[in-house]
Amino acid sequence: MDKIYSITDLARELGVTQRTIRFYEDQGLIAPQRAGTTRVYSHRDRARMILILRGKRLGFSLKDIKEFLDLYAVDTTQVEQLQLLVVKVADRMRMLEDQRRALEETLHELKDMRQAAIDALQAKGAAIEPA
């Protein structure tokens, strides 16, 4: 028999709030059973939550995560799911590389601006505040 989790147990185990779990339920990403008015989460719900949280941490949209999880339910061989994963991961990597290049350019420009300001202060004999 699969272990079942209360929303409190699942939230504590995953390090999220109960509100977070309810949000993903409202988005249709997990579908716990009910025992009266109490939500009861299965091992499958826990596994889906782990995938959702990992996807969010890696910067994937809820739409992407839902598409990925939905494919798992349809394609038990996981071929389509893995093919989609390869495409989405490559896209995300390209986006992060673009962001890294933009960040490096911004940092370089800020360093140049800082140095120019320091040089101007030194030329005026002014004190330079430590950074």
Number of C-alpha atoms within 10 A of each C-alpha: 3 7 9 18 18 15 19 13 13 22 18 12 11 13 9 13 14 15 11 12 19 17 13 17 15 11 13 10 22 22 18 20 14 10 8 7 7 11 17 17 20 18 13 15 20 20 11 17 20 13 15 23 17 13 17 14 10 12 13 16 13 15 11 17 21 18 14 21 17 13 18 16 11 11 11 10 11 14 12 15 19 14 10 16 15 11 11 16 14 12 12 14 13 12 12 13 12 12 12 12 12 12 12 12 12 12 12 12 12 12 12 12 12 12 12 12 13 16 13 12 13 12 9 9 9 10 9 11 6 4 3
